[in-house]
């Protein structure tokens, strides 16, 4: 399954993979929430997941999918190689991380590897992965930004950063406005910010949204 919000990229990936006899694309989605729903419907072996998607980012979509469907492997395909993007994706359960700009042969090899249950990482990502695997054996003195937030709070923070109002968020998540406002207040308290601009900056810093969005 392909989860990518840029139509031209998603269609290009499908065109490249459709010519192969050993890979079948069973679904395409353009946002993280649709990825979670499609994973439940199609139960793909592998999801090629972009990180910077609307509605629900790739990290939190990966976390939900891996929790509900552990047999489905997730391969992150992203333009970002920074630790603030790679580390959360690994923690969420991604089995591979491939940088956009890699060749078709690398993409196919990555899909095949994670489908077998192996890991696949671009060379530029390997050092971060090694460090992450080592740090899980001991308590961190410097937790990653955003670790204090619950999954629901991360979800609401992303929607706030995307410009949605509390009533819009409440309708989308099927919550009351009062509940959304409560989450929003706790997010501000945890992050020690006092205005929407601060929330947006933090969402960008931890990779929930892109600065270009």
C-alpha positions in Angstrom: 0.0 0.0 0.0 1.2 3.5 -0.8 0.6 6.3 1.7 1.8 9.6 0.1 -0.1 13.0 0.0 1.6 14.2 -3.2 -0.4 12.8 -6.1 2.3 13.0 -8.7 4.8 11.1 -6.3 2.2 8.5 -5.4 1.2 7.9 -9.0 4.9 7.7 -10.0 5.6 5.1 -7.4 2.7 3.0 -8.5 3.7 3.2 -12.1 7.2 2.0 -11.2 5.9 -0.9 -9.1 3.0 -2.0 -11.3 5.4 -3.3 -14.0 6.8 -5.8 -11.5 5.3 -9.3 -11.2 6.4 -9.8 -7.6 4.8 -6.6 -6.1 1.1 -5.7 -6.2 -0.1 -2.3 -5.1 -3.5 -3.0 -3.3 -4.3 0.6 -2.3 -3.3 4.2 -2.4 -4.1 6.9 0.3 -3.2 10.5 0.6 -3.3 11.1 4.4 -2.4 9.3 7.6 -5.9 8.7 8.8 -6.9 7.1 5.5 -3.7 4.9 5.8 -4.9 3.5 9.2 -8.3 2.8 7.7 -7.0 1.2 4.5 -4.5 -0.9 6.5 -7.5 -2.4 8.4 -9.4 -3.0 5.2 -6.6 -4.4 2.9 -4.1 -5.8 5.4 -1.1 -5.2 3.1 2.2 -6.9 3.7 4.0 -3.6 3.4 3.0 0.0 3.6 5.3 2.6 1.9 4.6 5.6 4.2 5.5 9.2 3.8 6.1 11.1 7.0 4.6 14.6 6.3 1.0 13.8 5.6 -2.1 15.8 6.6 -4.8 14.7 9.1 -2.4 12.2 10.8 1.4 12.3 10.2 3.3 9.2 9.1 4.8 8.5 12.5 1.5 8.3 14.4 -0.1 6.5 11.5 2.7 3.9 11.7 2.3 3.6 15.5 -1.4 2.8 15.2 -1.0 0.4 12.3 1.8 -1.5 13.9 -0.3 -1.8 17.2 -3.4 -3.0 15.4 -1.8 -5.0 12.6 1.7 -6.2 13.7 1.9 -8.4 10.6 2.0 -5.3 8.4 5.5 -3.9 8.0 6.0 -0.1 7.4 8.7 1.3 5.1 9.2 5.0 5.6 10.0 6.9 2.3 11.0 10.5 3.2 13.1 13.4 2.1 14.1 14.0 5.7 17.2 12.4 7.2 17.4 14.4 10.5 17.2 12.6 13.8 14.1 14.4 14.7 12.3 12.5 11.9 14.2 9.2 11.9 14.1 8.4 15.6 10.3 8.8 16.1 9.7 6.7 13.1 11.8 3.8 14.4 10.2 4.1 17.8 6.8 3.9 16.2 7.7 0.5 14.7 8.9 1.3 11.2 11.0 -1.6 9.7 12.8 0.5 7.2 13.6 4.1 6.3 14.5 5.0 2.7 15.3 8.5 1.5 13.5 9.9 -1.5 15.9 10.3 -4.3 17.0 6.6 -4.0 16.8 4.5 -7.1 14.0 2.1 -8.0 16.3 -0.9 -7.2 16.7 0.4 -3.7 13.0 0.9 -3.3 12.3 -2.7 -4.5 15.1 -4.1 -2.2 13.6 -2.2 0.7 10.1 -3.5 0.1 11.3 -7.0 -0.3 13.5 -6.8 2.9 10.7 -5.5 5.2 8.2 -8.0 3.7 10.6 -10.8 4.8 10.7 -9.3 8.3 14.2 -7.8 7.8 15.2 -4.1 8.3 16.3 -1.8 5.5 17.8 1.7 6.0 19.4 4.1 3.7 23.2 4.4 4.5 22.7 8.0 5.7 20.1 6.7 8.2 22.2 3.7 9.5 24.2 5.7 12.1 21.0 7.1 13.6 19.5 3.7 13.8 22.6 2.3 15.5 22.5 5.0 18.1 18.8 4.5 18.7 19.3 0.8 19.2 22.0 1.4 21.8 20.1 4.1 23.7 17.1 1.8 24.3 19.2 -0.3 26.6 19.6 2.6 29.1 17.4 5.5 30.4 17.7 8.6 28.3 18.8 11.8 30.1 17.6 13.8 27.2 14.1 12.7 26.0 13.2 13.5 22.5 10.9 16.5 22.0 7.3 15.5 22.1 7.8 12.4 24.2 5.8 14.0 27.0 2.7 14.1 24.8 0.2 11.3 24.6 -0.8 9.9 21.2 -4.1 11.8 21.3 -2.2 15.0 22.2 0.2 14.6 19.3 -2.8 14.1 17.0 -4.5 17.2 18.2 -1.3 19.2 18.1 -0.9 18.3 14.4 -4.4 19.4 13.6 -3.9 22.7 15.5 -0.7 23.3 13.6 -2.6 22.6 10.3 -4.9 25.5 11.2 -8.0 23.6 12.3 -10.3 25.1 15.0 -11.4 23.3 18.1 -14.9 22.6 16.7 -13.3 21.3 13.5 -11.0 19.0 15.5 -13.8 17.8 17.7 -15.9 16.9 14.7 -13.1 15.1 13.0 -12.0 13.1 16.0 -15.6 12.6 17.3 -14.9 14.4 20.5 -16.6 17.2 22.4 -15.2 20.7 22.0 -14.7 20.8 25.7 -12.5 17.6 25.5 -10.5 19.1 22.7 -10.0 22.3 24.6 -8.9 20.3 27.6 -6.3 18.4 25.5 -5.1 21.7 24.0 -4.6 23.2 27.5 -2.6 20.2 28.6 -0.5 20.4 25.5 0.3 24.0 26.1 1.2 23.3 29.8 3.4 20.3 28.9 5.3 22.3 26.2 5.3 25.5 28.2 3.9 27.6 25.3 1.1 30.1 25.5 -0.1 30.8 21.9 -0.8 29.0 18.7 2.4 30.1 17.1 4.4 28.3 19.7 2.4 25.1 19.1 3.0 25.4 15.4 6.8 25.9 16.0 6.9 22.8 18.3 4.9 20.7 15.8 7.4 21.6 13.1 10.3 20.9 15.4 9.2 17.3 16.2 8.2 16.5 12.6 4.4 16.5 12.9 4.1 19.1 10.2 6.4 20.5 7.6 7.5 24.1 7.6 6.6 24.2 3.9 3.0 23.1 4.7 
